Structures are given as structure tokens and as C-alpha cells.
Amino acid sequence: MTLIKEVADKYSLKGIKAGTYHFPSYGEISLHSMSLEKADRLFASGFPYLVEKKKRSDDTQL
């Protein structure tokens, strides 16, 4: 299982694989099917398993 595309474009998982888990502070979360809005809320609340991907700068032209 993997994150849905819109979530995977913005975040990666750290130390855990996509699936359904019960987290004591967050409840049951299906990482493989959560929306981008849910991922944004989790990240903002300090969810330790989501890491925001760095944005690529398209300003570097040769």
C-alpha cells in the first residue's frame, strides 16, 4: 500500500508503511486512503510519521 497521489506528492512517510493504524493521540488512521486535507491537519498537529517533501525550485536554469 502507498499514499494516494496528492498526499504522496506533498508528504512521505517516516518509519512506517502505509496502512491502517491506531495511534493513541490521533485515533485510527488509514494512511493509504487519507485525504490531503487530513494529511495537512496531521502534519500541522505534529504527527511524527509524515514528512513534508521539499519543493523543487524551477528557477535554476542553465
C-alpha positions as a Python dict, from the first residue, in 0.01 Angstrom:
ca = {
    (1, 'M'): (0, 0, 0),
    (2, 'T'): (106, 355, -66),
    (3, 'L'): (-20, 705, -3),
    (4, 'I'): (-269, 844, -252),
    (5, 'K'): (-101, 1055, -523),
    (6, 'E'): (-197, 1401, -396),
    (7, 'V'): (-69, 1314, -47),
    (8, 'A'): (244, 1141, -181),
    (9, 'D'): (324, 1448, -391),
    (10, 'K'): (349, 1658, -74),
    (11, 'Y'): (446, 1414, 203),
    (12, 'S'): (645, 1098, 263),
    (13, 'L'): (616, 853, 550),
    (14, 'K'): (893, 823, 807),
    (15, 'G'): (946, 497, 993),
    (16, 'I'): (612, 344, 897),
    (17, 'K'): (441, 196, 591),
    (18, 'A'): (104, 300, 455),
    (19, 'G'): (-177, 104, 615),
    (20, 'T'): (-437, 140, 889),
    (21, 'Y'): (-308, 203, 1239),
    (22, 'H'): (-439, 312, 1577),
    (23, 'F'): (-231, 593, 1723),
    (24, 'P'): (-302, 678, 2089),
    (25, 'S'): (-303, 1054, 2032),
    (26, 'Y'): (-468, 1052, 1689),
    (27, 'G'): (-704, 754, 1680),
    (28, 'E'): (-739, 515, 1387),
    (29, 'I'): (-590, 645, 1065),
    (30, 'S'): (-584, 478, 724),
    (31, 'L'): (-266, 629, 587),
    (32, 'H'): (-314, 469, 246),
    (33, 'S'): (-651, 637, 186),
    (34, 'M'): (-638, 964, 383),
    (35, 'S'): (-711, 1288, 201),
    (36, 'L'): (-464, 1569, 155),
    (37, 'E'): (-670, 1779, 397),
    (38, 'K'): (-636, 1512, 666),
    (39, 'A'): (-262, 1479, 597),
    (40, 'D'): (-224, 1858, 626),
    (41, 'R'): (-406, 1856, 963),
    (42, 'L'): (-195, 1567, 1092),
    (43, 'F'): (128, 1734, 983),
    (44, 'A'): (26, 2065, 1140),
    (45, 'S'): (-51, 1888, 1469),
    (46, 'G'): (298, 1735, 1483),
    (47, 'F'): (219, 1383, 1354),
    (48, 'P'): (568, 1226, 1367),
    (49, 'Y'): (528, 989, 1071),
    (50, 'L'): (462, 1249, 799),
    (51, 'V'): (750, 1443, 648),
    (52, 'E'): (686, 1730, 411),
    (53, 'K'): (878, 1694, 87),
    (54, 'K'): (1097, 1983, -16),
    (55, 'K'): (966, 2179, -310),
    (56, 'R'): (1185, 2178, -615),
    (57, 'S'): (1284, 2517, -740),
    (58, 'D'): (1231, 2558, -1112),
    (59, 'D'): (1427, 2883, -1100),
    (60, 'T'): (1756, 2707, -1160),
    (61, 'Q'): (1800, 2738, -1532),
    (62, 'L'): (2127, 2691, -1715),
}
